[in-house]
Amino acid sequence: MIQTHRVKVFTGCLLLLAVCLLAYATLIPWLGFYADDAIIAWVLRAQGRAGVVAYWSIDRPLVGWMEAVTTLIGERPLPWHIFAVLTRWASALAVWWALKPVWPDRNREILMAALLFAVYPGFTALPIAVTISEKVVSLTFLVISIGATLRAARRTRFSFGLMALAIVAQVLSLPYLDYYACTELLRPVMLFALFLQAGMSVRERMRRTALLWLPHLVLILAAVYWRGFVFQNHRLEADPGMVMSEFARTPWRATGLRIYYAFKDLLQSTVMAWARTLQSELFTFDRFYWVISAIVIAAVGGLLTYYLVKRTEPQSGDNGSTQRMASRKWGLQIAIIGLLGVLLGGLPVWFSGRYITLESADDRFTLPMLLGSCLLTLGLIQLFVKGKRRQLLAVSVLVGLSVGFHFRSTDRYRQYWAEQESLLWQLTWRAPGLKPGTSVLIDRVPVKSYTMAPHLNLIYAPDVPGPEAKYWLFNIVRDIGYEVPSLSKDVKVSDTARVFRFEGSTSRSVGVWLPETGCLKVLDPTRDELPQLSAMGRAIRGLSNIDQIVPDTSSPVVPPAEIFGAEPKPCWCYYFQKADLARQRGDWEEAMRLGDEARALGLSPDDRTEWLLFVEAYFERSRYEDARELAGLVAGDSWFAEAAVRNLLDKLERTTATDVGRLECLAALRAQLSGSSL
């Protein structure tokens, strides 16, 4: 019997690990740092662990101490992503362990709840590995604390060890008190449910629940009091006083808004969370191998779930009305507990004026509702799906779909990191040095990077302790009118990232353009070579001061390999950026050499107008046939390519050089643009 139990436990642990690996781990070698993670990496490199503690001291001081420990993992992304997957697995194990004492005869169903918890599709922010894994760790400790209390409640004698574990684990969950303060209220709910199984009177259940919950209630109230009334919060958007002042000014509006958020998030965290596993992209086959991979992973996850869960408990021969009634009664019980879990877990989120936004990093706000949502889902399956086999099949389908969905979601993060790396490598190839105080103005950044200023400082000023940042990157589409008041000369620009701040001027800015197709472009106001630029891009170009770039530096910057990996092999954009840098220095010989080397390697641009840089280099070095050949490739490509050729010819005709070959080449290109044969 003991050996059989151990096999079941081992099988359950293995199954939870397998689905977590399938859902989250298949793409982690290609993931990086996103959102706040890049800031943490910047702080850790510039200021060490003391800086990490100071970083969080303005609003979440306990998180700083937690992070001082977790940052022992280092500053490479891969170990952090492995850690994040392991925390997700640990949280699912904690749920499985915590629920068993309440329903000891529901082993299969409890395992199914843990599986739903492990791959819950409403929460997709796990690739933001540093900050999100710490939130998952806090949730895991809270679940362990609740589980220890429940196990102590089942004992006939007082268990000091379990009660001590419950208190210690609760303390370790407090760093993210603003997330899980009301999830703590699930503890008395679960205790009440446990005592219900024992057949106690209502009065006795309430007495024992209160007795066991009292130390945890005192602890959580003390923590809330300290956080809300003693601790001085220096971050306004996280200050409870700001929220209270909103209620004082407009009580009815503030209350109504929170009720609306609660209703919306109830649907978002339950129905919509599971429905998003069937997004339309699953049925579009423009990326054939990507879709097939997602389907295969989903199928493996679903089949594995069905097979291994079925093995954890022999199929009962009793499938009569009594068993179905018991199953529905249990389903109703956990559905009610799950609904309470969603509503209680969401209270801190809604109180702060926030709400869930699926398809964004704001789906992290589902974390305090996660356990409740999964219990509610399982309860509804128990209520409306007849028969254990069908119920298991329904859970297996949900798990399989969720595993495939997480693979697709993680792949988007992989793409975002590839875009960030490409942007930053190209920028360093083009700008091997920047003068301190330079701001980079850009009209688009990868979606999951709401700020790339930390990346910029990690590369150009990695050892500057701060808090005054030397460089900043402004996303003009987002920042115009705020951090960047206007796109005019000599306008002060400023921004902050918690403890870091930057002040600069539009006159000390470098404008860059990141097109959908082609290489990054450093904009030069003296050159009109990009007719396809938007009005915003043209405004940025007018401010771009390329003198902020240090073209001749004895030690060109290189993105830290620990974070950004090894430098990519020379590609087209490498040669383009290096040639553009040579053009800035007036070194046409070097620009020409780079063009020859790129052509010899068979490299070519996605945006043919990028050939024009080398056309100009060939003109400057009197290689007119090569210039004519490349210009001919560009002219017929598109309307803006033809316009770019005309602009370059206008510039070349304004020079004082008058040798015959140059004039003949210019005339031939003019004739080609006019539709004449060469």
Secondary structure, 3 states (H helix, E strand, C coil): CHHHHHHHHHHHHHHHHHHHHHHHHCCHHHCCCCCHHHHHHHHHHHHHHHHHHHHHCCCCHHHHHHHHHHHHHCCCHHHHHHHHHHHHHHHHHHHHHHHCCCCCCCHHHHHHHHHHHHCCCCCCCCCCHHHHHHHHHHHHHHHHHHHHHHHHHHCCCCCHHHHHHHHHHHHHCHHHHHHHCCHHHHHHHHHHHHHHHCCCCHHHHHHHHHHHHHHHHHHHHHHHHHHHHHCCCCCHHHCHHHHHHHHHHCHHHHHHHHHHHHHHHHHHHHHHHHHHHHCHHHHCCCCHHHHHHHHHHHHHHHHHHHHHHHHCCCCCCCCCHHHHHHHHHHHHHHHHHHHHHHHHHHHHHHHCCCCCCCCCHHHHHHHHHHHHHHHHHHHHHHHHCCCHHHHHHHHHHHHHHHHHHHHHHHHHHHHHHHHHHHHHHHHHHHCCCECCCCEEEECCCCCCCCCCHHHHHHHHCCCCCCCECCCEEEEHHHHECCCECCCCCCCEEEEEECCEEEEEEHHHEEEEECCCCCCCEECCCCCCCCCCCCHHHHHHHHHCCHHHECCCCCCCCCCCHHHHCCCCCCCHHHHHHHHHHHHHHCCHHHHHHHHHHHHHCCCCCCCHHHHHHHHHHHHHCCCHHHHHHHHHHHHCCCHHHHHHHHHHHHHHHCCCCCCHHHHHHHHHHHHHHCCCCC
